[in-house]
C-alpha cells in the first residue's frame, strides 16, 4: 500500500464555549474520503473540576464532565476518533495529593483516551507508585526516549502503538523531556534520556516503512519552544530535524496556540504542531481526510 500524501489545502477554525451548541460543518466534505478525528489534551495537571465562575482568567473553564460531554458529542459525529494526551496528567490539585493519580487515570479511561505520553510530573511520586497506579489506565502510556530497563516501569510503558481505524493505520509514539533538573534524581533512578531526534528518526522510519502507517503522530512532552535558548530541544526543532512525522501533539510549556502551525521537515514537507495550553481548558481537534492517494487535515482548538 502506498502511504497517503497531504493535500496542500489546510483549514483551521476555533469554537468557543460549551454553553452553546457544538455544530460540526462538513459541507465541503467528500463522502468518498475517510475522516479520522484526533482529539487531544496536554498538561491537565489533575484539574478534575471546572474553574470557579469568579476565576479571573478561566471562569467555568475546563472540568472532566464538560470534556467528556464534548468528546462523546464529537465521537457521535465521527466514531473514527482517537483521543490522545501529551503528558503531565498528574500534579496540580489536591486530587493528586490524595489519590496519587488513580482518579485521573480512571476518568481518562472512562472518557475513552487511547494513549498518553509521560510528562515529568508523572514521576512526582516515584516510579514504584507510578507503576502501580498505571493499572487504572485502560490505555497505553508511550515513551521512546527513556531507557526503562531494570526500573519499575519496565514492560509498563510502550515505545509506540499502532491503531487501525476504518482501514487507516495510525502510528503513535511518545517523547519525554530531560528529567534532570525537573525531577528529584531518586524519583527516576535508572532512567536515561536519549536524543529525541535520533529516536524519532528510527521509530518514524519503522512505522512508515515496516508497518506502512498512513499517519504518524508524536506525543511530545519536550515543550513547544524556548525563547531564552533557541537550542533547547523542543517541538519546533524536532519537526525541522526529522522526517515522516505528520503531527506533533505537544505539552510541557503550557502553550496556547490559536491554531496548529506548520513547520517544514528535513524533506521540506509540512509537519503540523499543536498544543492547547493547560488544565483541561481546551480540547484540540484535528480532522484528517483520506483517499487512496491524498490526505487533508483541518484543526481547531475548542474551549472546554
N, C-alpha and C positions, 0 to 999 in steps of 0.2 A: 504493500500500500504506500502510495506517495504521501508525504506529510503535507498537510494543507497549508496554504500560504495566506498572509494577511492581504486584505483589500486595502487600498490607500485611504479610503474614506474613514473618518473616525468622528463620532458624535458624542459629546458629553452634556450632561444636564444634572440638575440637582432638584430634590424635592424636600421641602421643609415642613416639619410639624405633623405629629401623629394625630392631632386633634382633627385634622382634615382628612377626608377620604384619600386613600392612596390609589392613584389611577396609573395604569400601565398602557402606554400608547405604542402599539405595534402596527400602526397604519402602513408604515413603509416595509414591514417585514414580509419577505418572500417565504411563502409556506413550504417551498421546496427545500429550504435551508433548515438545518438542525440548530436549535438555540440552546446554548449552555449558559446558565447564570452562575456567577461566582459572587457569593456574599462573604464579607469579611469584616473582622474587628481586630483591634490591637490595643494593648495596654489598658485593659478594662480594670485592672487593679482592684478586684474584689468588690466592685461597685454593684451591689445587688439591687439596692433601692434607687429610685429616681432622685435627682436633686430636689431639694425643697422648693416650693413655689416662690419663696422670697430670696433664693440664691441670686446674687447679682450678675452672674455670668451665664448660668445654665438653668434657669427656673423650669422645674418639672422635666428636665432633660434626662435621658437615659433610663436605666432600670430594665431588669430582665423581662418583666411582663410585657412592656412595650416592644422590646426587641423580639421576644418570642412571637407576639402577635404579627409583627411585621414580617418575620421570616416565614411564618405559616401562610400569610397572605401572598407573598411572592412565590412560595412553593406551589400554592394552589394555582397560580397563573402559569407557572412553569415547573413541573416536577423534576425536570432535569437540572437540578441545582446542587452546588457544593457550598458548604458553609465552613470557612476557614478562619484561623486566628494566628496572629503573628507574635504571640508571646506576651509575657507579664500578665498572665491571668491572675496571679496572686498579689497580695500585699497592698494595703491602702485603706482598708476599713476594718473595724472590729470583727467582721465575719471571718476574715482570715486568721486573726489572732485567736479566735475561739474555736473554729472548726479546722484550721490547718490546711485549707484548700479543698476539703471534701465537698462542701456546699457548692463551690464554684464549678467543680467538675461534674457533679450530679446535675446541676442546672444546664450546663453546656450540653450534656448528653441528652437531656430532655428537649433542648432546642434543636437538636439534630446536627451538631457540629460534626464534621468529618475528619478534621485534622487541626493540630496546632503545632507551633514550634516552641522551643524552650527559651524563655526570657531569663534575664539574670535574676529576677525576683522569684523565679521558680525554685531557686536554690536557698532561699532565705531560712528555711527550716532544716537545711542539710539534705543530703542525698538519700539517707536512710528513710526519713519521713516522707520525702517526695516519692520514693519508690513504693512505699506502702499506700499512699493516697491515690496513686495512679490507677488503682483497681476500680476507682469510682468513675473513670473516664471510659465511655463506650466509643471512643475514637482514639486515633493514634497521635502520639507526640513524635515529631520528626526533628532530627538534627543530624547533619552530615559532617560538621567540622569540629566536633568534640570527640576525643577518644574516651570511651566509657568502659573499656575492658577492665575487669577486676574492680569495678565500683558497684555500688548497689543498683545503679541504673543499667548495668549490662543486661542486654536482652529485653529491656523495658522501653527503649527508645529506638525507633526505626530511622534509617537514613532517608528513606523515601517511601512513597506509596503511589500505586497506580490505580486510578479509578476509571472504570469503563462505564460511561453514561450515554445511553442511546446510541451506542456504536462509536462514540468518540473516546479515545484513550487520553487520559489526562494524568501526567506525571507531576507529582508534588514532592518537593524536598525542603528541608529546613536548614537555616544557618543561625548560629548564635554569636553574640558579641564576646570579645575578650573579657573574661571574668575577673582577671587581676585588677585590683583597684576598685572594683564594684561590689565584690562579694568577699567575705572573710575566707581566707585560704582553707581553713579547716572544713568549711562547708562544701567545698568542691575538690577535696583532696583526691588526686589521681586523674583528674580531668585535664587534658591538654588541648589547647586551642590550636586548630590547624588553619592554614591560609585559605580563606573563603574563595579566593579567585581560582586557585588550583583545584580545590574540591568541586567547585561549581562547574568548571570545565569538564572534569571527569564524569560527574554524575549526569549533567545535561547531555553529554555525548552518549552515555549509556542509555538514557531514557529515549533519546531521539533515534539512535541507530540500532540499538539492540532490542528495544521494546516498542519501537515505532509509535511513540506518543505523538498525538496531534497537537497537544497543548502542554507546555512545560511551565510550571508555576514554582517560584521560590518564595517560601515563607521566611522572611528575613527579620531578625532582631538586631541588625547591625546599626540601624539609625539611618535616617534619610540623608543628612549631610551635616557637616560641622564647620561653621563659619570661621572659627578661630584657627582651625588647622585643616586645610583642604586635603591633606594627605592621609587623614584618619580614614580607615576603611568604612565605607558607607554604601548605601544602595546606589547612589549615582556612580561611584567608582566601579562597583560590581557590575552594573549594567554596561558600562563603557568597555570594560576589560574582559568580558566573556562573550559567548555566543550561545545560541539555541534556547535561551531563556525568553519566554514570551511575556511573562508578567511577574513582577516583584511586588508582593504584598508586604509592606514594611511595618516596623514598630520601633520602639525604644525612645525615639526623640519626641514623641507626642506631637507630631507634625500634622496640622490641619490643612490638608491640601483641598483647595476649592474644586479641583478636578484632577484626575490622573494626568501624569506627564509622560511624554515620550522622550527616550534617550536612544541615540544610535549606538549599536554594539560594535564588536570588532569587525563584523561583516557589513557594517553600515545599514543594518536592519533595525527596526523600531523595537525597543523594549518598553513596556508600559510599567510605570511605578505608581503605586497608590498607597496612601496612609491616611487614616481617618481620625487622627487626634488621640483621644484617650477617654477612659472612664465609661465607655459604652454609650457616649453621647451620640455618635454617628454609626451608621451601618454602611459599609462600602458595597456597591453593586456594580458589577461589570458583566455585560452580556456579550457572548461570542456567538457568531453565526457561521455555520459550517456548511459547505457543499463539498463536492469531491475534489475541488481544486482551489478553494478560496475560503477565507475566514475574515469576518468583520467583527470589531468589538465596539461596544458602547458602554461608557462608565458613568457612574454617579455616586454621590455621597448623600445619604439620607439621614436627616436628623431623627434621632430616637427620642 
